[in-house]
Amino acid sequence: MSNGKIILITGASSGMGKATALYLAEKGGAEALTLFARRKAPLDELAAEVKKDHPSARTLVVTGDAARAEDNQRAVDETITTFGGMTGVFINAGIYKGGATIPDTTDEVIDTNIDM
């Protein structure tokens, strides 16, 4: 990790966010990663995994809810304070609260998912 890129990943505790963090670490796609999600334990595990496999990797764990503007701002502020800047964000956090199929999903549920 030496290309100068500092990336904040929302929803980093699992799924696509976790996979993206591991991919960026493996491929040298970022100099530093901020791992942001609601659950601290999985973020700590991911940070340890990144560090184990890529000792030069720099990570920052920030817990918060991506649906809350103040938590997002804190993640950005902590990234800038810790790493001296931020060059990108992978906005991955999200929810799906709906029916089993698209026809079962109401407009209200779609709005909630998009607003997330």
C-alpha positions as CSV (number, residue, x, y, z in Angstrom):
1,M,0.0,0.0,0.0
2,S,2.0,2.9,-1.2
3,N,0.1,4.8,-3.8
4,G,-1.0,7.6,-1.6
5,K,-4.7,6.8,-1.7
6,I,-6.7,7.0,1.5
7,I,-10.1,5.3,1.2
8,L,-13.1,5.4,3.6
9,I,-15.3,2.3,3.3
10,T,-18.8,2.4,4.7
11,G,-20.4,-0.9,5.6
12,A,-16.9,-2.5,5.9
13,S,-17.8,-5.1,8.6
14,S,-19.2,-7.7,6.1
15,G,-20.1,-8.5,2.6
16,M,-19.0,-6.2,-0.2
17,G,-17.4,-3.7,2.1
18,K,-15.2,-6.3,3.7
19,A,-14.3,-7.8,0.4
20,T,-13.4,-4.4,-1.0
21,A,-11.1,-3.6,2.0
22,L,-9.4,-7.0,1.5
23,Y,-9.1,-6.5,-2.2
24,L,-7.6,-3.0,-1.9
25,A,-5.1,-4.2,0.7
26,E,-4.1,-7.2,-1.5
27,K,-3.8,-5.2,-4.7
28,G,-2.2,-2.1,-3.2
29,G,-5.2,0.0,-4.2
30,A,-4.9,2.2,-1.1
31,E,-2.2,3.5,1.2
32,A,-4.7,3.6,4.1
33,L,-8.2,2.3,4.8
34,T,-10.8,3.6,7.2
35,L,-13.2,0.8,8.0
36,F,-16.6,2.2,9.0
37,A,-19.7,0.3,10.2
38,R,-22.0,-0.1,13.1
39,R,-20.4,-3.2,14.6
40,K,-16.9,-2.8,16.2
41,A,-15.9,-6.5,16.6
42,P,-16.1,-7.4,12.9
43,L,-14.2,-4.2,12.0
44,D,-11.5,-5.0,14.5
45,E,-11.2,-8.5,13.0
46,L,-11.0,-7.1,9.5
47,A,-8.3,-4.6,10.5
48,A,-6.3,-7.5,12.1
49,E,-6.7,-9.6,9.0
50,V,-5.6,-6.8,6.7
51,K,-2.6,-6.1,8.9
52,K,-1.7,-9.8,9.1
53,D,-1.7,-10.3,5.4
54,H,-0.4,-6.8,4.5
55,P,1.9,-5.6,7.3
56,S,2.4,-2.2,5.7
57,A,-1.3,-1.5,5.6
58,R,-2.6,1.3,7.7
59,T,-6.2,0.9,8.9
60,L,-8.5,3.0,11.1
61,V,-11.7,1.5,12.6
62,V,-14.6,3.9,13.1
63,T,-18.0,2.7,14.4
64,G,-21.2,4.5,13.6
65,D,-24.4,4.5,11.6
66,A,-24.1,5.5,7.9
67,A,-27.7,6.7,8.1
68,R,-26.7,9.4,10.5
69,A,-25.0,12.5,9.1
70,E,-23.0,13.2,12.3
71,D,-21.5,9.7,12.2
72,N,-20.5,10.1,8.6
73,Q,-18.9,13.4,9.3
74,R,-17.0,11.9,12.3
75,A,-15.7,9.1,10.1
76,V,-14.4,11.7,7.5
77,D,-12.9,13.9,10.3
78,E,-11.2,10.9,11.9
79,T,-9.8,9.7,8.6
80,I,-8.4,13.2,7.8
81,T,-7.0,13.6,11.3
82,T,-5.4,10.1,11.3
83,F,-4.1,9.9,7.8
84,G,-3.7,13.6,6.8
85,G,-6.4,13.5,4.1
86,M,-8.8,11.4,2.2
87,T,-8.9,10.7,-1.5
88,G,-11.9,8.4,-1.9
89,V,-15.0,6.9,-0.4
90,F,-16.6,3.5,-1.1
91,I,-20.2,4.1,-0.1
92,N,-21.3,0.6,0.5
93,A,-23.5,0.7,3.6
94,G,-27.1,0.0,3.0
95,I,-30.2,-1.8,4.0
96,Y,-32.9,-3.8,2.4
97,K,-36.2,-3.9,4.2
98,G,-38.8,-5.2,1.8
99,G,-40.7,-8.2,0.5
100,A,-39.4,-11.4,-0.9
101,T,-39.9,-10.1,-4.4
102,I,-40.1,-6.7,-6.1
103,P,-43.9,-6.9,-6.5
104,D,-44.2,-7.4,-2.7
105,T,-42.2,-4.3,-2.0
106,T,-44.1,-1.1,-1.3
107,D,-43.1,2.4,-2.4
108,E,-42.6,3.3,1.2
109,V,-40.0,0.5,1.6
110,I,-38.3,1.5,-1.6
111,D,-38.0,5.1,-0.3
112,T,-36.6,3.9,3.0
113,N,-33.9,1.8,1.1
114,I,-33.0,4.7,-1.2
115,D,-32.9,7.2,1.7
116,M,-30.4,5.0,3.5
